[in-house]
Amino acid sequence: MRYSLPLLIGALLGAEAAAADPLQERAQALFQPIPTEVTEVRGQAISQAQAELGHKLWFEPRLSSSHIISCNSCHNLGVGGSDNVPTSIGHGWQKGPRNSPTVLNAVFNIAQFWDGRAGDLQAQAKGPVQASVEMNSTPDRVEATLRSMPEYVEAFAKAFPNSAEPVSFDNMATALEAFEVSLITPHSPFDRYLGGDLNALDEKQKQGLALFMDTGCAGCHNGVNLGGQGYFPFGVVKKPGAEILPEDDKGRFAVTQTATDEYVFRAAPLRNVALTAPYFHSGEVWDLEQAVAIMGDSQLGRQLNEGEVSAITAFLHSLTGEQPKVAYPLLPASTAETPKPEVMVVTD
C-alpha cells in the first residue's frame, strides 16, 4: 500500500500528538527539574579549593564556642539536610525558635531562613555561627580558631589567593557557600517525569500531581524547588491553631516591620519533603498527610478528602532525589593557640 507525502506527514503528526501527555506538559510549564550540577553562584564560578575548604568547615564543631555544634548538627546531610526535631538544640541546650529548614537545594531559593532575612547562602552562613541560641561564637573567635591551625591557614591561602588576609569570617562564609551549592538532589522520579519518562510516576502520583496543580498548591510551590521563591501568609483563608502558628512568631514582620508581613513566611521548598519531618516553621506536625490536609484547609480553603490527601502525599514522595554522598572529612588537630571550648551550662 502506498501513501502520499501529506498522508505520511499527517500520520507522523498524529502519532506525536497521541504520545503527548497533557499532564506532563502542564507540569513542565510550572516546574523545572533539579540540574545535575551548579557551576556558579551569585554570578561567579565556584572555586574547587573553596568548596573543599567549605566541606571541612561544614563539619567543624570548633566554629562553635562549645566545640560541639557544627553546621551539620542542625542540617544533617544523612537525614535530608535538616535534623528531624521540632526546633534545633543549640548552645546551652537551648531550643531554637523555628524548625530547621533543609539545606538540600537551598541554592535555588530566593532567600534563606523562613523569613528570608538572608539574601543568599553566604549571608546565611554567618547567622547561626553568631546566634547565642545556636553556635554562640563571634567573628573574632572564629578567625582566632582557624588561624591557630596551620592546615586551615594553608587551605584558606589556597582558596583565597587574592585576599590580603585569607583567614577571615567573610571568607569562611564564602567557603561554606561554595560547598553548599553542591548539596543538590537531581534525578527524582518527578524530575525524570519532567524530562520525558512517562513511567517515572505511578498512577496515584500522577493523580496527586494533577490535584497539586488543580487545587492551587502550585500557586506557591512551583519552580525548580517547588517553593522557596515567594512569601505568603500562613493562613490565607483560615489561620491554623496556635500550636502550629505560634502567636509570638510574626514571621517576615520581624525583618520588614511592615504590618502586612505579620505571619508571612517564605513558601517552603518541597524537594525531599518526605525526609524532613516535622513540618512548618513551628515543627509541630510530624505526619506529611496531616501537613497536606492543614495546607488545604488554611491556604486553599478546601477540605481535601482522604483520597485527595493520600494522592497529593504520594506525589510529594516523588520529589525525593538522589542524596549527595558526602564523606566525613578529617579535620586539623587543635593547637596550643586554639581557643578552649566554653562549657555549655543550663541556667534557670
Secondary structure, 3 states (H helix, E strand, C coil): CCCCHHHHHHHHHHHHHHHCCHHHHHHHHHECCCCCCCCEECCEECCHHHHHHHHHHHCCHHHCCCCCCCHHHHCECCCCCECCCCCCECHHHCECCCCCCCCCCHHHCCCECCCCCECCHHHHHHHHHHCCCCCCCCHHHHHHHHHCCHHHHHHHHHHCCCCCCCCCHHHHHHHHHHHHCCCCCCCCHHHHHHCCCCCCCCHHHHHHHHHHHHCCHHHCCCECCCCCCCEEECCCCCCCCCCCCCCCCCECHHHHCCHHHCCEEECCCCCCHHHCCCECCCCCECCHHHHHHHHHHHHCCCCCCHHHHHHHHHHHHCCCCCCCCCCCCCCCCCCCCCCCCCCCCCCC
